[in-house]
Amino acid sequence: MSAPLRSVILGSGSALPKQCVTNAELAERVDTSDEWIVERTGIRQRYIAGEGETTATLATEASRAALEDAGVDASAIDLIVLATATPDNTFPATATKVQHALGCHGGIAFDVAAVCSGFLYALTTADAMLRTGMAKRALVIGAETFSRILDWEDRTTCVLFGDGAGAVVLEAQDASATRSGILASRLHADGAQHDLLYVDGGPSTTQTVGHLRMKGREVFRHAVVNLSEVLREVIADAEIGSDEIDWIVPHQANKRILDATAKKLGISEDKVVVTVDRHANTSAASVPLAFDTARREGRIRPGQLVMFEAMGGGFTWGASLIRL
């Protein structure tokens, strides 16, 4: 009988578009202000994709950075799972474009659509495939160009989002020989909440891309409750105390959601990685982008316990506990 396997993070990377747009610059084209945005969301700037920058190009750049960080050649990757709500095309999967760009042909490559929870869904899917031996090394990517589905006349939503990508390299290792790896994960969905956060277009309904629509107050309420519950589930599954967690890397939607969730769990705000001020809400890219940022700044270090968590349209939500 083969030894049990565990998915270990070998490295991470991220990518942002060239154009950074501050709140003040946004206020020149939208009826808003820097003070209004910061007070309600904590966002101060975001990056917006320009000509030639797509979900695939950002995902590829983040993947190359992750591979370099991990010291792994692209030819060693036999699984790519890319989370996105803004693919380059309806089909084929954007993951296949990344696979081709990287030169790691012949393995498995597909997209996952769970909006802001997408990276958690992609990570958990890749983890399951690695642990069953379907692949040895995986690239798990979250990449978005959300600016292309925003209604720039809707000041309540267009100020909240940005573009970017983040990626991690996973490797299946003998669980008895390492303490590192993904220790526990939980995923959930509730389709009854569809109309609170959605895009009003699609090939099967309107044959258009559509625009993002959101009822922010209701989403906020569900987010705090759902995220608190799923974090408790993962903590129980891993049989640890919440005080043992070194860092929480949450989906960067709104500073007030981050603060409220930490308070509900009795976790110090000092343990919560916050990058929403710099990147805004980058949907599926949010968690890996924040994770890579914190690693490169020297905050997240080897041996630490890190909790990923996110909630997005659908509703979908989830969490995963990793020891680095």
GUGU-298901 format. One record per residue: residue number from 1; residue in one letter; x, y, z of N, C-alpha, C, O in turn. Coordinates in steps of 0.05 Angstrom, whole numbers. Example, Ala and Ser with C-alpha at 12.3 -4.5 7.8 and 13.67 -1.06 7.14 Angstrom:
2
 pos code    n.u    n.v    n.w   ca.u   ca.v   ca.w    c.u    c.v    c.w    o.u    o.v    o.w
   1    A    264   -114    156    246    -90    156    264    -66    156    285    -66    169
   2    S    257    -45    142    273    -21    143    258      1    157    268     23    161
REM end
This chain:
324
 pos code    n.u    n.v    n.w   ca.u   ca.v   ca.w    c.u    c.v    c.w    o.u    o.v    o.w
   1    M     17    -24      0      0      0      0     18     25      0     36     27     16
   2    S     12     44    -18     29     68    -20     24     87      3      3     87     15
   3    A     45    102     10     44    121     32     24    143     25     23    151      2
   4    P     10    154     45     -8    177     40      8    201     32     30    206     41
   5    L     -4    217     14      9    241      3     -4    266     14    -27    266     23
   6    R     12    287     14      2    314     22     13    334      2     35    333     -8
   7    S     -4    354     -4      3    375    -23     18    397     -9      7    410      9
   8    V     43    402    -17     60    422     -5     64    445    -24     69    442    -48
   9    I     63    470    -13     68    494    -29     98    498    -31    112    502    -11
  10    L    108    497    -56    137    501    -61    144    530    -67    167    538    -62
  11    G    125    545    -77    131    573    -84    107    588    -92     86    576    -97
  12    S    109    614    -95     86    631   -103     96    653   -121    119    660   -121
  13    G     77    665   -135     83    687   -152     58    704   -158     36    694   -153
  14    S     61    728   -167     38    745   -173     45    764   -196     68    768   -204
  15    A     24    776   -207     27    795   -229      5    816   -228    -18    810   -220
  16    L     12    840   -235     -7    862   -236     -5    877   -262     17    878   -274
  17    P    -26    888   -272    -24    905   -296     -6    929   -292      0    936   -269
  18    K      2    941   -313     20    964   -311      7    989   -300     19   1005   -286
  19    Q    -19    992   -306    -33   1017   -298    -45   1015   -270    -61    998   -264
  20    C    -36   1034   -253    -47   1036   -226    -65   1061   -225    -57   1082   -234
  21    V    -90   1057   -215   -110   1078   -215   -117   1084   -186   -128   1067   -172
  22    T   -111   1108   -177   -117   1116   -149   -146   1124   -147   -160   1129   -167
  23    N   -156   1126   -122   -183   1136   -118   -187   1164   -130   -208   1169   -142
  24    A   -168   1181   -126   -170   1208   -136   -173   1208   -167   -188   1224   -178
  25    E   -157   1191   -180   -159   1190   -209   -186   1179   -218   -197   1187   -238
  26    L   -196   1159   -203   -222   1147   -209   -244   1168   -205   -264   1168   -220
  27    A   -241   1185   -186   -262   1206   -180   -264   1226   -203   -284   1241   -204
  28    E   -244   1227   -221   -246   1245   -243   -265   1235   -265   -275   1251   -281
  29    R   -272   1209   -264   -290   1198   -284   -315   1186   -272   -334   1180   -287
  30    V   -316   1183   -245   -339   1171   -231   -347   1190   -209   -330   1202   -197
  31    D   -373   1191   -203   -383   1208   -181   -377   1196   -154   -394   1183   -142
  32    T   -352   1200   -145   -343   1188   -120   -320   1205   -109   -313   1226   -121
  33    S   -309   1197    -87   -286   1211    -76   -268   1191    -61   -276   1169    -54
  34    D   -243   1199    -57   -224   1183    -43   -234   1177    -15   -233   1154     -5
  35    E   -245   1197     -1   -255   1194     26   -278   1174     28   -278   1157     46
  36    W   -296   1175      9   -319   1157      8   -311   1129      5   -320   1111     19
  37    I   -292   1124    -14   -283   1096    -19   -267   1085      5   -271   1062     13
  38    V   -248   1101     15   -231   1091     37   -248   1085     62   -244   1065     75
  39    E   -267   1103     68   -283   1099     92   -300   1074     91   -303   1060    111
  40    R   -311   1067     68   -329   1044     65   -315   1018     58   -326    997     64
  41    T   -291   1020     47   -278    995     37   -249    991     45   -239    969     46
  42    G   -235   1013     51   -206   1011     56   -189   1012     31   -165   1012     33
  43    I   -202   1014      8   -188   1013    -18   -176   1041    -24   -190   1061    -21
  44    R   -151   1042    -33   -139   1067    -40   -130   1068    -69   -128   1090    -81
  45    Q   -126   1045    -81   -119   1043   -109   -125   1016   -120   -131    998   -104
  46    R   -123   1012   -146   -127    987   -159   -111    987   -185   -104   1009   -195
  47    Y   -106    963   -197    -92    961   -222   -112    953   -243   -128    935   -239
  48    I   -111    966   -267   -130    961   -288   -115    952   -313    -96    964   -322
  49    A   -124    929   -324   -111    918   -348   -114    936   -372   -136    947   -377
  50    G    -93    939   -387    -93    955   -411    -91    938   -436    -95    914   -435
  51    E    -85    950   -458    -83    936   -484    -62    914   -482    -40    919   -474
  52    G    -69    891   -491    -51    868   -491    -49    853   -465    -36    832   -464
  53    E    -61    864   -444    -62    850   -418    -88    836   -415   -109    848   -415
  54    T    -87    809   -412   -111    793   -409   -108    775   -385    -87    774   -372
  55    T   -129    761   -379   -128    742   -357   -106    721   -361    -91    714   -343
  56    A   -103    712   -386    -82    693   -393    -54    704   -389    -36    690   -379
  57    T    -49    729   -399    -22    740   -397    -15    745   -367      8    740   -360
  58    L    -34    754   -351    -28    759   -323    -24    732   -309     -6    730   -292
  59    A    -40    712   -315    -36    685   -303     -9    673   -311      4    661   -294
  60    T     -1    677   -335     25    666   -344     48    680   -330     67    667   -321
  61    E     46    706   -327     67    721   -312     69    712   -283     91    708   -273
  62    A     46    709   -270     46    701   -242     57    672   -240     71    666   -221
  63    S     50    655   -259     59    627   -259     90    626   -262    103    610   -249
  64    R    100    642   -280    130    642   -284    144    651   -258    164    639   -251
  65    A    132    670   -245    144    680   -219    143    658   -198    162    654   -183
  66    A    120    643   -197    117    621   -178    136    598   -183    148    587   -165
  67    L    140    592   -209    158    570   -216    187    578   -209    202    561   -199
  68    E    194    603   -214    221    612   -207    225    611   -177    246    603   -167
  69    D    205    620   -162    207    619   -133    209    591   -122    224    586   -103
  70    A    195    572   -135    196    544   -126    221    529   -136    227    508   -126
  71    G    235    540   -156    257    527   -167    249    502   -184    263    482   -185
  72    V    226    505   -197    214    483   -212    212    491   -241    204    513   -248
  73    D    221    473   -259    218    478   -288    189    473   -297    176    455   -287
  74    A    180    489   -316    153    486   -325    147    459   -336    124    449   -334
  75    S    167    445   -347    163    418   -358    156    398   -336    146    376   -342
  76    A    161    405   -311    154    386   -289    125    389   -279    116    373   -263
  77    I    111    409   -290     83    413   -282     65    395   -299     65    396   -323
  78    D     49    378   -286     30    361   -300      1    366   -294    -17    351   -301
  79    L     -4    389   -280    -32    397   -274    -33    427   -271    -17    439   -256
  80    I    -52    440   -285    -57    468   -282    -86    472   -277   -103    464   -293
  81    V    -93    485   -254   -120    491   -247   -122    522   -244   -109    533   -227
  82    L   -137    535   -262   -138    564   -262   -166    573   -254   -186    566   -267
  83    A   -168    589   -233   -193    600   -224   -197    627   -236   -180    645   -233
  84    T   -220    631   -249   -226    657   -261   -256    659   -267   -269    640   -273
  85    A   -266    684   -265   -293    690   -274   -292    707   -300   -312    714   -311
  86    T   -267    713   -308   -263    730   -332   -244    717   -351   -222    727   -355
  87    P   -251    693   -362   -233    679   -381   -229    695   -406   -245    712   -413
  88    D   -207    689   -420   -202    703   -446   -224    697   -466   -232    715   -481
  89    N   -233    672   -466   -254    664   -485   -274    647   -470   -269    636   -449
  90    T   -298    645   -481   -318    626   -470   -306    598   -468   -309    584   -448
  91    F   -293    590   -490   -276    566   -489   -255    570   -511   -261    586   -530
  92    P   -232    557   -510   -224    537   -490   -216    550   -464   -215    574   -462
  93    A   -210    533   -445   -202    542   -418   -177    559   -420   -159    553   -435
  94    T   -177    581   -405   -154    599   -404   -129    583   -394   -107    590   -401
  95    A   -134    563   -377   -111    546   -367    -96    534   -390    -71    530   -388
  96    T   -109    527   -412    -95    515   -435    -77    535   -449    -56    528   -459
  97    K    -85    561   -449    -68    582   -460    -43    586   -443    -21    590   -454
  98    V    -47    584   -417    -24    587   -398     -6    563   -402     19    566   -403
  99    Q    -17    539   -404     -1    515   -408     17    518   -433     40    511   -432
 100    H      5    527   -454     20    530   -479     42    551   -476     64    548   -486
 101    A     35    574   -464     54    596   -460     78    587   -444    101    596   -448
 102    L     73    570   -424     95    561   -406    111    538   -419    134    534   -411
 103    G     99    524   -438    113    501   -450    111    476   -435    129    458   -437
 104    C     90    473   -418     87    447   -403     64    432   -415     42    431   -404
 105    H     69    419   -438     48    406   -453     41    378   -443     58    364   -431
 106    G     17    369   -449      9    341   -445     -4    335   -419    -15    313   -416
 107    G     -2    353   -399    -14    347   -373    -43    356   -373    -55    361   -394
 108    I    -54    358   -349    -82    366   -345    -83    396   -342    -66    408   -329
 109    A   -103    409   -355   -106    438   -353   -135    445   -356   -148    438   -376
 110    F   -146    459   -336   -174    467   -338   -179    491   -320   -164    497   -302
 111    D   -202    505   -325   -211    528   -308   -231    519   -288   -245    499   -291
 112    V   -232    535   -266   -253    532   -245   -267    559   -243   -254    580   -242
 113    A   -294    558   -242   -310    583   -240   -324    583   -213   -345    570   -211
 114    A   -314    597   -194   -327    601   -168   -324    629   -158   -325    635   -134
 115    V   -319    647   -177   -316    676   -172   -294    681   -150   -272    670   -152
 116    C   -301    696   -130   -281    704   -110   -270    680    -93   -249    682    -82
 117    S   -286    659    -92   -277    634    -79   -262    616    -97   -253    595    -89
 118    G   -258    625   -122   -246    607   -143   -220    595   -135   -215    572   -140
 119    F   -202    611   -123   -176    600   -117   -178    578    -96   -163    559    -97
 120    L   -196    581    -76   -200    560    -56   -210    535    -69   -202    513    -63
 121    Y   -229    538    -88   -240    515   -103   -218    502   -120   -216    477   -121
 122    A   -202    518   -133   -180    507   -149   -159    493   -132   -149    472   -140
 123    L   -152    505   -110   -131    494    -92   -141    467    -81   -125    448    -81
 124    T   -166    465    -73   -176    441    -61   -179    419    -83   -174    396    -77
 125    T   -186    427   -107   -188    408   -129   -160    397   -136   -157    372   -139
 126    A   -141    414   -138   -113    405   -144   -103    388   -122    -89    368   -127
 127    D   -108    395    -97    -99    380    -74   -110    351    -76    -95    332    -71
 128    A   -136    348    -82   -148    322    -84   -135    305   -106   -131    281   -103
 129    M   -129    318   -128   -117    304   -151    -89    295   -145    -80    274   -153
 130    L    -74    313   -131    -46    305   -124    -46    283   -103    -29    264   -105
 131    R    -64    283    -84    -64    263    -64    -73    235    -74    -67    215    -63
 132    T    -88    235    -96    -96    210   -108    -76    200   -130    -81    179   -142
 133    G    -55    215   -134    -34    207   -153    -40    213   -182    -25    204   -200
 134    M    -60    230   -188    -66    237   -216    -45    255   -228    -42    257   -252
 135    A    -31    269   -210     -9    287   -219     11    289   -196      6    282   -173
 136    K     35    299   -203     56    302   -183     60    331   -175     64    337   -151
 137    R     60    349   -194     63    377   -188     42    394   -203     35    388   -226
 138    A     32    414   -189     10    430   -200     16    460   -198     29    469   -179
 139    L      5    474   -217      3    503   -215    -26    510   -209    -44    502   -224
 140    V    -30    524   -187    -57    533   -181    -57    563   -183    -42    577   -170
 141    I    -75    573   -199    -75    602   -207   -102    615   -202   -123    602   -206
 142    G   -101    639   -193   -125    656   -192   -118    681   -209    -99    695   -203
 143    A   -134    686   -230   -128    708   -248   -154    721   -257   -173    707   -264
 144    E   -154    748   -258   -178    762   -266   -172    788   -280   -152    801   -275
 145    T   -190    796   -299   -191    822   -310   -220    833   -305   -235    836   -324
 146    F   -226    837   -280   -254    845   -272   -262    872   -283   -285    878   -286
 147    S   -242    889   -290   -248    915   -300   -265    913   -326   -278    932   -333
 148    R   -263    890   -339   -277    887   -365   -306    878   -362   -320    877   -382
 149    I   -315    873   -338   -343    867   -334   -356    886   -314   -378    881   -304
 150    L   -343    909   -309   -354    929   -291   -372    949   -307   -366    955   -330
 151    D   -392    958   -293   -409    980   -304   -397   1006   -292   -401   1012   -269
 152    W   -382   1020   -309   -368   1044   -300   -387   1067   -294   -377   1089   -286
 153    E   -413   1063   -298   -432   1083   -290   -444   1077   -263   -458   1094   -251
 154    D   -437   1054   -252   -447   1046   -225   -425   1050   -205   -408   1034   -201
 155    R   -427   1073   -192   -405   1081   -173   -403   1063   -148   -383   1063   -135
 156    T   -425   1049   -142   -425   1032   -118   -409   1006   -123   -401    993   -103
 157    T   -404    998   -148   -389    973   -153   -363    978   -168   -343    964   -162
 158    C   -362    997   -186   -338    999   -203   -313   1007   -187   -291   1002   -195
 159    V   -317   1020   -164   -294   1029   -148   -282   1006   -132   -260   1009   -121
 160    L   -296    983   -131   -288    962   -112   -267    942   -124   -254    928   -109
 161    F   -265    941   -150   -251    919   -163   -226    927   -178   -222    950   -186
 162    G   -208    908   -181   -183    911   -196   -176    886   -210   -190    866   -208
 163    D   -154    887   -225   -144    864   -240   -118    854   -229   -103    869   -216
 164    G   -112    828   -234    -87    817   -225    -87    786   -226   -106    774   -234
 165    A    -65    774   -216    -63    745   -216    -43    737   -194    -25    751   -187
 166    G    -48    713   -184    -31    700   -164    -29    671   -170    -49    659   -180
 167    A     -7    658   -163     -4    629   -168     13    616   -147     30    629   -135
 168    V      8    591   -142     26    575   -125     33    549   -139     18    539   -156
 169    V     56    538   -133     65    512   -142     61    492   -120     71    495    -98
 170    L     46    470   -126     41    449   -107     56    424   -115     59    418   -139
 171    E     66    409    -95     79    383   -101     68    362    -82     66    367    -58
 172    A     62    338    -92     53    316    -75     78    304    -61     97    295    -74
 173    Q     78    304    -34    100    293    -19     89    273      1     66    273      8
 174    D    107    255     11    100    235     31     91    249     56    107    263     69
 175    A     67    245     64     56    258     88     70    250    113     71    266    132
 176    S     82    227    114     96    218    138    124    230    141    137    228    161
 177    A    133    242    119    160    253    118    161    284    120    182    296    121
 178    T    137    297    121    136    326    122    114    335    140     92    323    140
 179    R    118    357    154     97    370    169     83    391    152     61    401    160
 180    S     95    399    130     84    419    113     61    409     96     58    385     92
 181    G     46    428     85     25    420     66     -3    429     74     -7    442     94
 182    I    -22    422     56    -50    429     61    -61    409     82    -61    385     77
 183    L    -70    420    104    -78    403    127   -108    398    127   -117    376    135
 184    A   -124    417    119   -153    414    120   -166    435    102   -156    458    101
 185    S   -188    428     89   -202    447     72   -232    441     73   -240    418     77
 186    R   -248    462     70   -277    460     68   -288    479     47   -278    501     45
 187    L   -307    470     31   -320    486     11   -350    485     14   -361    464     22
 188    H   -364    507      7   -393    508      8   -404    524    -15   -389    540    -28
 189    A   -430    521    -20   -444    538    -39   -473    540    -32   -484    522    -19
 190    D   -486    562    -40   -514    566    -35   -526    581    -59   -525    606    -60
 191    G   -537    567    -79   -547    579   -103   -571    596    -98   -579    612   -116
 192    A   -584    594    -75   -608    611    -70   -601    640    -68   -618    657    -71
 193    Q   -575    646    -64   -567    674    -61   -556    686    -87   -542    707    -87
 194    H   -563    674   -110   -552    682   -136   -556    712   -141   -537    725   -151
 195    D   -579    723   -135   -586    750   -144   -572    772   -127   -576    796   -132
 196    L   -557    764   -107   -543    784    -90   -517    792   -102   -506    814    -97
 197    L   -505    775   -119   -479    781   -132   -477    764   -157   -473    740   -156
 198    Y   -478    777   -180   -479    762   -205   -471    781   -228   -469    805   -225
 199    V   -468    769   -252   -464    785   -277   -489    780   -294   -497    758   -298
 200    D   -500    802   -304   -525    801   -319   -522    794   -348   -536    806   -365
 201    G   -504    776   -355   -500    768   -382   -488    740   -383   -481    728   -362
 202    G   -486    729   -407   -475    702   -410   -483    690   -437   -504    697   -447
 203    P   -467    672   -448   -473    661   -475   -499    646   -477   -511    645   -498
 204    S   -508    634   -455   -533    618   -455   -558    635   -451   -580    625   -456
 205    T   -555    659   -442   -579    676   -436   -581    700   -453   -600    703   -468
 206    T   -561    718   -452   -562    743   -467   -543    744   -490   -544    763   -506
 207    Q   -525    725   -492   -505    724   -513   -486    749   -511   -474    757   -531
 208    T   -485    760   -488   -467    783   -482   -450    777   -458   -457    758   -443
 209    V   -429    792   -454   -413    789   -430   -428    798   -405   -427    785   -384
 210    G   -442    820   -407   -456    831   -384   -439    846   -364   -415    849   -368
 211    H   -452    857   -343   -438    872   -323   -444    861   -295   -464    848   -290
 212    L   -425    866   -277   -428    857   -249   -450    873   -235   -452    897   -238
 213    R   -467    858   -220   -488    871   -204   -486    860   -175   -481    836   -171
 214    M   -488    877   -155   -484    869   -128   -502    885   -108   -504    909   -111
 215    K   -513    871    -89   -527    884    -67   -508    882    -43   -508    863    -28
 216    G   -492    903    -40   -469    903    -22   -476    897      7   -462    882     20
 217    R   -497    909     17   -503    906     46   -510    877     52   -501    866     73
 218    E   -526    864     35   -533    836     40   -509    818     37   -506    799     52
 219    V   -492    823     18   -468    807     14   -450    809     39   -439    789     48
 220    F   -447    833     49   -431    837     74   -441    820     96   -425    806    109
 221    R   -467    820    101   -479    804    123   -473    774    119   -465    761    138
 222    H   -478    764     96   -473    735     91   -443    729     93   -436    708    103
 223    A   -426    747     84   -397    741     84   -387    737    112   -372    718    117
 224    V   -394    754    130   -384    752    158   -393    726    171   -377    712    184
 225    V   -418    719    167   -429    694    179   -417    670    166   -407    652    180
 226    N   -417    668    139   -407    645    125   -377    640    130   -368    618    134
 227    L   -362    662    128   -333    659    132   -325    650    160   -308    634    164
 228    S   -339    661    180   -334    653    208   -340    624    212   -324    610    225
 229    E   -362    614    200   -369    586    203   -350    567    190   -342    547    201
 230    V   -342    574    165   -324    556    151   -296    555    164   -282    535    163
 231    L   -287    578    175   -262    578    189   -263    560    214   -244    546    219
 232    R   -285    561    228   -288    543    251   -288    514    243   -277    497    257
 233    E   -300    508    220   -300    480    210   -272    470    204   -264    448    212
 234    V   -256    486    191   -229    478    184   -211    476    208   -195    457    210
 235    I   -215    494    227   -200    493    252   -206    467    267   -188    454    278
 236    A   -232    459    268   -240    434    281   -229    410    266   -219    391    279
 237    D   -230    410    239   -219    388    223   -189    384    228   -180    362    229
 238    A   -175    406    231   -146    405    234   -138    400    263   -115    395    270
 239    E   -158    401    281   -154    396    310   -132    415    322   -114    406    335
 240    I   -136    440    316   -119    461    327   -136    482    341   -160    482    338
 241    G   -123    499    356   -136    522    368   -133    546    349   -113    548    335
 242    S   -152    564    349   -150    588    332   -125    605    338   -115    619    321
 243    D   -116    603    363    -92    618    371    -66    607    359    -46    620    359
 244    E    -68    582    348    -44    570    335    -40    581    307    -18    577    295
 245    I    -60    593    295    -57    604    268    -39    628    268    -43    647    283
 246    D    -19    628    251      0    650    249    -12    673    231     -8    696    238
 247    W    -24    665    209    -35    685    191    -61    676    178    -65    652    172
 248    I    -79    695    175   -103    690    158    -99    706    133    -94    731    134
 249    V   -101    693    110   -100    707     84   -128    706     72   -135    686     60
 250    P   -144    727     76   -171    727     67   -174    738     39   -157    752     28
 251    H   -197    732     27   -205    746      2   -207    776      9   -219    784     28
 252    Q   -194    792     -8   -192    821     -3   -215    836    -16   -212    848    -37
 253    A   -239    834     -3   -262    847    -14   -267    875     -2   -273    894    -16
 254    N   -264    876     24   -272    900     39   -259    899     66   -262    879     80
 255    K   -245    919     74   -231    920    100   -250    915    123   -243    902    143
 256    R   -275    924    121   -294    920    143   -302    891    146   -306    882    168
 257    I   -303    876    124   -309    848    125   -286    833    139   -290    816    155
 258    L   -262    840    132   -238    828    144   -238    832    174   -233    814    189
 259    D   -243    857    182   -243    864    211   -265    849    226   -260    839    247
 260    A   -289    849    214   -312    837    227   -308    807    230   -316    795    251
 261    T   -297    794    210   -293    765    211   -272    758    233   -276    739    248
 262    A   -250    773    234   -230    768    254   -241    772    282   -235    756    300
 263    K   -257    793    286   -269    798    312   -288    776    320   -288    768    344
 264    K   -304    766    301   -323    745    308   -309    719    317   -320    704    333
 265    L   -285    714    306   -269    690    313   -251    695    337   -238    676    347
 266    G   -249    720    346   -230    726    368   -201    725    360   -184    719    376
 267    I   -196    731    334   -169    730    323   -159    759    320   -173    776    310
 268    S   -135    764    329   -123    791    327   -122    801    298   -114    785    280
 269    E   -129    826    294   -127    838    267    -98    838    258    -93    839    234
 270    D    -79    837    276    -50    836    268    -43    811    253    -22    810    240
 271    K    -60    790    255    -54    765    242    -68    763    215    -66    743    201
 272    V    -81    784    207    -96    784    181    -80    799    160    -74    823    164
 273    V    -74    786    138    -60    799    116    -80    816    101   -101    807     92
 274    V    -73    842     99    -91    861     85    -76    874     62    -55    887     66
 275    T    -86    870     38    -75    883     14    -97    897     -2    -91    908    -23
 276    V   -121    897      9   -144    909     -6   -139    939    -12   -149    949    -32
 277    D   -123    952      5   -117    980      1   -101    985    -24   -103   1005    -38
 278    R    -84    965    -31    -66    967    -54    -78    955    -80    -73    966   -102
 279    H    -93    934    -77   -102    919   -101   -132    919   -106   -141    911   -127
 280    A   -148    928    -86   -177    927    -87   -186    897    -88   -170    880    -81
 281    N   -210    892    -97   -220    865    -99   -213    853   -126   -223    862   -147
 282    T   -195    834   -126   -187    821   -151   -199    793   -154   -188    777   -169
 283    S   -221    788   -141   -236    764   -144   -219    739   -139   -206    737   -118
 284    A   -218    721   -158   -203    696   -154   -173    700   -150   -159    682   -140
 285    A   -163    723   -159   -134    729   -156   -128    738   -128   -104    740   -120
 286    S   -148    746   -113   -145    760    -88   -127    745    -67   -108    756    -57
 287    V   -135    720    -61   -120    705    -41    -91    699    -48    -73    705    -33
 288    P    -86    688    -72    -58    682    -79    -41    708    -82    -17    707    -77
 289    L    -54    729    -91    -39    755    -94    -31    765    -66     -9    775    -62
 290    A    -50    764    -47    -44    773    -20    -23    755     -7     -5    765      7
 291    F    -25    729    -12     -6    710      0     22    715    -11     41    716      5
 292    D     24    718    -37     51    723    -48     62    750    -39     86    751    -33
 293    T     46    770    -37     55    796    -27     66    794      2     87    804      7
 294    A     51    780     19     60    777     47     85    760     49    102    766     66
 295    R     88    740     32    112    723     32    136    740     24    158    739     37
 296    R    133    756      3    156    771     -8    163    794     10    186    804      9
 297    E    145    803     27    151    823     47    163    812     72    170    826     91
 298    G    165    785     74    177    772     96    159    767    120    169    759    141
 299    R    133    771    117    115    767    139    108    737    142    110    726    164
 300    I    101    724    121     94    696    121    120    680    116    134    684     96
 301    R    126    662    135    152    648    134    148    618    136    127    608    145
 302    P    169    602    128    167    573    129    161    563    158    171    574    177
 303    G    144    543    160    137    531    185    112    543    198    101    531    216
 304    Q    102    565    187     79    578    199     53    565    188     52    554    167
 305    L     32    568    205      5    559    198    -10    582    185    -13    604    197
 306    V    -20    578    161    -33    599    146    -61    590    137    -64    568    127
 307    M    -81    606    142   -108    600    134   -117    617    111   -116    642    112
 308    F   -125    605     89   -137    619     66   -167    618     70   -178    598     79
 309    E   -181    639     63   -211    639     63   -222    659     43   -209    680     38
 310    A   -245    652     32   -258    670     13   -287    664     10   -296    641     15
 311    M   -302    684      1   -330    681     -7   -336    697    -32   -326    719    -35
 312    G   -352    685    -50   -358    699    -74   -386    693    -84   -402    679    -71
 313    G   -392    704   -107   -419    701   -119   -426    672   -123   -409    655   -128
 314    G   -452    667   -120   -461    639   -123   -483    632   -103   -504    621   -112
 315    F   -480    637    -77   -455    643    -63   -438    618    -63   -447    596    -62
 316    T   -411    622    -63   -392    601    -57   -374    612    -35   -369    636    -33
 317    W   -364    593    -18   -345    602      2   -329    577     11   -337    555      7
 318    G   -305    583     23   -288    561     32   -264    571     47   -259    595     49
 319    A   -249    551     58   -225    558     73   -206    534     71   -214    511     68
 320    S   -180    539     74   -160    518     73   -137    526     92   -128    549     92
 321    L   -128    507    108   -106    511    127    -81    498    116    -81    474    109
 322    I    -59    513    115    -34    503    104    -12    509    124    -10    530    136
 323    R      6    488    126     31    494    141     53    496    120     57    479    103
 324    L     67    519    120     88    524    101    114    510    108    134    512     93
REM end
